[in-house]
């Protein structure tokens, strides 16, 4: 298929849904409850709700929303550290826009900016490097977040800073790794998953190979998916077909952008600039071993955690907020006491309501709408 409308074809969707229904009925004959498939990526969650896919699935299939939103999994203590950097004299803190409104323990970055801290939204780490170039008398720190999707652009920016000899640029590194998070989820006895729809954007960088551990060690099938409606439905069908045939493999539905070994240039940049932390704290999941990047010792001059004194304190989430359970897939957003009432995108209590990839934001934006018929759900997008 060449054109985007082909990935939104209602007739093709109906065919896939028919196959999915048949596989679901076959599998649930010997399965207690519905088949639970987790879509890891927040981008998938939003596509699922935007196109009404969840409402079209049979009751034998349940989609579980995973921790694939990098803004949502950031713990409050790390946000407090970023604010502490911004509040130091002669510092410009830069970050992406959706991070600005995530609540820390006392305030968000946006509130700290309103109180006088020089915090600026950027679209790329290269924008932060440009600010450092233009303000040689000030320190410019980039609050770097994201999975392996965004980490290469950060690494390449550090390499550019080194080539130019820019010494007033640093990185507050909060990049995280997807596979260790999946392993942590599979160790949770409260969450019984049957398979995964793998994240397409991350996989463009790391490839399909790293997911082999999920299939081989944990016995869970994985299908890496694109973000259009037919991408998601086909990957769901691939996972269900594996379960029905007694197979457990890593399959790649997103072949137009993902290959088995990943992007060699991006992976080389990551290996040069970063090394893996012993552990990293995730909101809702706690400390996960080997789940985050930190600066490689060869690039310690660009490490904000070495340049600045930070609180490094662990901070509990708001008691009324179920963001942690939602990120684990244990709860749905509507099971949170404050969802859609005290917690909205305009006045968020938890990070899942802030980010455009957050599950709560997806439910809030699309969940209240009446579920359209299959042909209508896809025809609207054409």
N, C-alpha and C positions, 0 to 999 in steps of 0.2 A: 504494500500500500504506500502511496506517495503523499497523499494529502490528508490534512487533519480531519476533514469530515468523514473520511473512510474509517477512522478509528472511533467514530460516533454513530455508526450505522445501526439503526434500530433493528433491522432484520437480522443482522449478524449477532446483535446482542441477544435477541430472542433465541437464536440457535444455541448460543453458549449457555443461556439461562436454562434451557431445556435439558442440556447435558448436565449442568450443575445440579439441577433438581433430581435427576436420575441417580447420579453418584451419591448425593446426600441421602436419598432414601435407601440406597444399597448399604451405605456405611452405618447408618443409625440403627439398622436391624440388630447389630451386635455391639452398639455403643451406648453407654449411659448418658443420655442428653445429647445436645447438638454437637456437631463437629466445630471446634473452635480454631479459627485461623487468625493469627495476628498480622495485621499490616503494620510494619515497623515504622514507616515514615509518616510524618504529619502531613506531607504533601498528598500522600495516598488517602489519608483520612478526609481531607478537604475535597478531593476529587470524588470520593465515595458519596459524600453528602451533596455536593454540588449537582451531581448527575442522578441522585436518588437511587444509587445502586443497592444500598443496604435494604431499602424497602422492597426491592424486587426479589431478594433472595428467599428461598424456602426456609421455613422454621427449623429445618434440620441443619442449617449452616448459621453460625454466629461469628461475626467479625469482631475481633478484639483489638482495641486501639493501643499501640505501643509507645515507647518513650523516644520516638524519633524526632522530637522537636527540640533543637539545641537550646533555645531560649527557655523552654519549660523545665529542662532538667538542671538548670543552673541553680545551685543552692544559694540561700540568702547570704551566707557568710562570704561567698565569692563576690557577690554584688556589693557587700559592704567594703570589701577590699578595693574594688574598683572606685567606689566613692572616696575612700581614703586616699587613693592616688590623686584623684581630681582635686581634692581639697588642699593639697600641698602647694606651696608658693611656686609660681612660674611654671605651672604644668597645664598642658592642654590634654584632656582625655578625649579620645575619639572612639566611636563604636557605631554599630548598625542601629537603625531606627527602632526596631522592635524591642531592643534591649532597654531602651530609655525608660519605658514605663513599667518594667518589672519591679515589684516591691522588694526592697531589701528589708532589714530588720526594723529600720526607722523611717526610711524614705527611699524613693526611687532615684535613679540618675537624673530624671527630668526635674524632680523636686530639688535635688542638690544644685542643678543648673540654675533654677529659679532663685536660689539663695546665694548665687554668686560664683559657683564653681564653673570653670571654663570647660564645658563638656559639649562636644560637637558631634553631630551625626554625619557619618560618611557612608559612601556607597561601596567603598573598596579600601583595603589597607594601603593601596597606593595613594589614596587621597590623604591618609594620615602621614605618609612619607613626604608628600608635597608640602603639607603644613610644617613639618620639621625642617624642610629645606628653606621654606620662606620665613621661619622664625628661629634662627640659629641661637638666639639668646634664651629660648625656652625649651623645656623638655616636652616632647609629644609622645604620649603613650597610646597604644591601640589595644582596646579591650577585645581580644580575639575569641570568638566563640564559634561553635559549629563542629559537625562531624568531619570525616575525611573529605567531605564535599568541598568545604571552604578552606581547609587547612593548607592545600597547595598554594593558593593565592597569597596566604599569609607568609608561607615559607619563601616564596619567590620575592616577596617584598623585602624580607630580611636580607636575602642575597643581594638585592639591588642596593639596599642601604649600605651593606658592606663594600660593594664595588665603588660606591660614591664617597665612601668615608664619612657618612653622616652619623655622628655620635650622639645626637640629642633625640634619637628615635628609640623607642623600646616597645616591648610586647608583653601585655599581661595575658598569658597563654591559658586558654580554657578549652582548647580543642579536645574532643572526646572520640572514642573508638566504638564502633557499633557492635562488633562481634562479642567482646566481653560483656556488654550490656545484655545481649541475648542469652548468654550463658548464665548471667545472674538471674534473669527472669525464669529460666528453666530450673533453677534450684529452689524456686519458691513453691512450696507444697500447696498453697492456696490458689495457684494458677495452673490449670491443666490445659496445656496447648497441644494441638494436633499437628500444626505446621505453621509456616511463615510465608507471607508475601514480602520478599526482600526489597530493600530500598534501592530505587533506580539511580538516584543522584550519587549516593555514596559508592555504589558499585561501578559507576563510570570511572572512578579513581582506583578503587582497590581490586576491581574485577570480581569474578565469581569464586575464585579459589579459596579465599578466607572462610567462606561459609561451610566448607567441607566438614569442619569440626562439629557443626550443628547437626548435620546428617549422620556423620559417622559415630560420634561420641554420644549424642543425645537421641538419635533415632527419629529426628524430625525433618520432614521434607521442606525444601525451600524453593520458591520460584521467584526470581528477580523480575520485577515488573516496571513497565513504564507508567505514565500518569493519565493516559486517556482511558475512557470507559472500557473499551474493548481490551486494552492492555490489562486492566485490573481483573476483568472477568476471565480472560484467558489464563492469567496466572493463577487465579483461584481454581479454575478447572484443572490446571496442571497439578496443583497440590492435591486436589481431591482424587485425581486419576492415580497419582502415586500411592495414596492411601488405599485405594480400591485394589490396586495391583500388588500390594505388599512391598512396594519399593520405597527407598528413602534416599533421595539424591538432591543435588543442587541443580536446578534447571534454570535456564536463562531465557525468559520471554522477551527481554529488552535487547535483543541482539543488534538492533540498529544503532545502539550506542554503547553497549557493555560487551567487553570481551573477557575471556577466562582469566587473563593475567593482569588486567587493569591497564592504567595509563603509566607507561614507564617514566616519562618526563616528570609527571606529578609525584610519583612514588620516589624518584631519585631526590627531588627537592625536599620531600618530607624526611627522608633518611639523613640528609645533610644537616638540616636545621633543628630537627626535633629528636628527642629520645622519649621512651615510654616511662611514665611515672610508675612507681610501685603500686600506687592506688590513687583513686580520685573519687571525691564525694559527688554523688548524683542526688538531685532532689527526688525523694520517694524511694530510691533504691539503696541509699547509704553508700558506704565505701565499696567500690568495685576494683579488684586488683587489675593492674595493667590496662586501665580503661581510659587514660588520658595522656596527652602529650605535654612535655615541658621542653624548655630550650636545651639544646645540646651544649655541653660545656664549651665547645669551640665558638659558640655565639652568645656567651654569657653577658657580653657587653650590651646586648639588646634585650636582656631579661629584666622586665619591670619588677619582678619579685626580688631580684638582687639589688636593683637601684633604690627601691623605696621600702620603708618600714611599714608593714601591713599588719592589721589585727589578727588575721588567720583564725577567726573564731567560728565555731559551729553554731548555727542559729536554727531553732525549730520553726517549722511552718506554723501559720495561723491555725488555731485549734479547730475552727469551723471549716477550714478548707480541706477538701479531699484530693488535692492535686497529686499528692504522692501515690495514693491508691489508683487514681486514674492513669497516671504514667505507667504503673505496673500492669494495667489491664484488669485489676481486681474489681474496680468500680466503673460504671458509666457516669458521664458528667451529670446527668439528671439525678443521680443518687447522692450528689453533694447537697448539703442543706442550704447552701447560699447560692447555688447555681441559678442565674437569671433573676435573682432578687437583689441581695446585697452585692453579689459579684456579677458584673457585666463588663463588656469590653471598654465602656467609658469609665467605669470605676472598678477595676479588677482587684480582687483580693489575692488570687493565685495566678501563677505564671501561665497556666494552661488557657486562661481567658485573654491573655495579652497578645500572644504571638499569632500571626496569620496561620501558623502550622499547628496551633494548639487544638486538642480535641474539644475542649470546652467552647472555644471560639467557633469551631465548626458546628457543633450542636446548636449553639446560640444563633448562628447566622442562618443555618439551613434546617435545623431540626424541627422548628415550629411550623414549617410549611406542610401543607397536605401532600402526602406521597403521591406523585404523579404516576400515570400508567407508563409501562416500559417505553412505548413509542414516543410519548410526550416528553419523558425525562431526557431522552437523547435528542429528540427533534429540536428542543429549545436551544441546544448548543450549536446547532448547525448554521 
